[in-house]
């Protein structure tokens, strides 16, 4: 194996770990190679195609959710460390856009962030007490956004969660939530 190929494959592995929703086309652009080269590298490295990667991530993370039913998490849950952090992905489809345009309704991004903030709480029941949100860039039909949630502070039964949502590498939405843990 040449040094160039080894470096390209290392970059491919890191890129897929960081952004599991990257298509072969996006990877090819990022690596400045053909789509066929990306597919050959993925096969050689044992990295499954996009759909299989997402399905595996979602199945593993879904089973860990405690505070809300996993079916109420908006988007695909990709990773989850209860009481610490989580990641989800949302593909903008026709049902999430305004009727007159290709722009996603803000409620879609808020719902993804809010449900992810609740999903990372390690408690049997939790609810949103306060939300402070900022929409930074419009999202359009066909876009996939990745939300990262992290618990930043716990004070009694109040859990402070920050959620940042990205399209590719650009932040498009962020929210700060105070989630209240309702122990039964």
N, C-alpha and C positions, 0 to 999 in steps of 0.2 A: 504494500500500500504506500502510495506516495505521501509526502508530508502535506501537500496541498489537500489531498482527499481526506486525510486524517483530521486536519483542522476544520474542513468543511463539515465533516460528520459530527465533530464535537460541537460546532456551532448549531447544527441541526438539532442535536439532542437537547442543548440548552434552550433553544428557541421553543421547542415543543413542550418542554417542562414549564417554561415561563408562560406560554400562551398555547394551551392545548387546542384552541379553536382555529389555529392557523391552517389554512388550506394548503394543498400542494402548490397552488399558483402563488400564494403569498410567500411561502417558503422559498420558492424558486426566485422570486423577485428579491427577497431579503439576502439570499446567498449568491445572487447573480449567476444562476445556472438554469438549465432547462427544467421543465416540470418532470420530464422523464428521468433526469439525473436525481431529482429529489425522491421520486418513487423508487428508484433502484437503491439509493442510500437508505431509505426507510425500510425497505425489504431486508437489506443486508444487516441493518441494525435491530431488526425485529420490532420496529415501531409501527403499530397498526394505522390504518387509514383513519381519517377524521371521525367518521361516525362511530367506529369501534372505540376510539380513544374517549370520546365524550360519553358513550354508553357506560363504559367501565367506571369512569370517574363518578358519574351520577349515581350508579348503583351502590358504589362503596360509601359515598357521602350520605345518601338519603337515609340509610338505616340508623344513623347516629343522632338524628334530630329528636329533641325531647320537648321543647317549649311549645311547639305548634305541630300539627300533623304535617308530615313531610309532603303531603299532596298540596298543602297551602303555600309552599315555597314557590315563588314566581321565578321562572327560568330554570335552568339545569344546574343543580348543585354540583360543583366540581370537587370541592374539598371542604372538609369540616374538622376543626379541632374544637370540640365543645369547651366553652369557657375561655377561648383564646381568639380564634379567627376562622374565616371561611371565605369561599369564593363561589360565585355563580355566574352563569352566562345566559344571556337573553338575546334571541334572534328576533328582530323587529319584523313582524308579519302584518298582513292586511288588517287583522283585528286590533292591532295596537296603534294604528295611524289615524289621523284626522281624515274625514271623508273627502275634503277638498284638496288634500295635498298628500305628499309622501312622507310627511313629518310625523314622528312618533308623539303620541300624547304624553305629557309629563307624568301622568298617573302610572304609566308603564314603568318608567325609571324609578319612580318613588316606590311602587309596589315591589319591584325587584329588591331595592335597597332595604326597605322596611322588613320584608319577609326574611332576608338574609340576616339582618340584625337580630331578629327574633330567633332564627335557627341556630345561631352560635351560642345562645344562652343555655347554660347547663342547669336547667330547672324544669320541673314538670309543667309549669304554666308561667307565661310571661306576656306582658303587653306593652305597647309603646306608650310612654307618658308624655314625651316631648320630642318634636322633630324640627330640626333647622336644616333646610335644604337649599342648594344652589344649583340651578340648571346653567351649565356653562356653554354648551354647544348643542344645536338641534341634531337629533338623530333621525335617520331616514329609513324607510322600508328597505329591508335586505341587510342592514347593518347588524353586526353582532357586538354586544357590549359585555364586558367582563366587570363584575363588581367584586371588590375586595372589602371585607368587613373585619374590623379588629376591635376587641375590647380594650379601651385605654384606661379605664378607671372603674373601681367598684366602691360604692359608698352605701353600706347597709344593703337594702334590697334594690338599690338603684344602680344600674349598670350603664356606663357610658360607652357607646359604640360609634366609631367613625366608619363610614362607608364611602369608598371612592370608586367611581365607575369610569371605565376607559373604553374607547374605541381605538383599536390598535394601541398605540402608545400615548394617546392624548386623553387627558382627563376631560370628561364631558358632563359629569354630575358628581356632586358630593353631598353627604348628609351627616349630621351629628344627631344621634338619638340618645335619649335617656329611656332605657327599658326598665320596667319594674317587674321584678321577679315575684310571683304570687305563689309562695310555698303553700301546699295543702297539707 
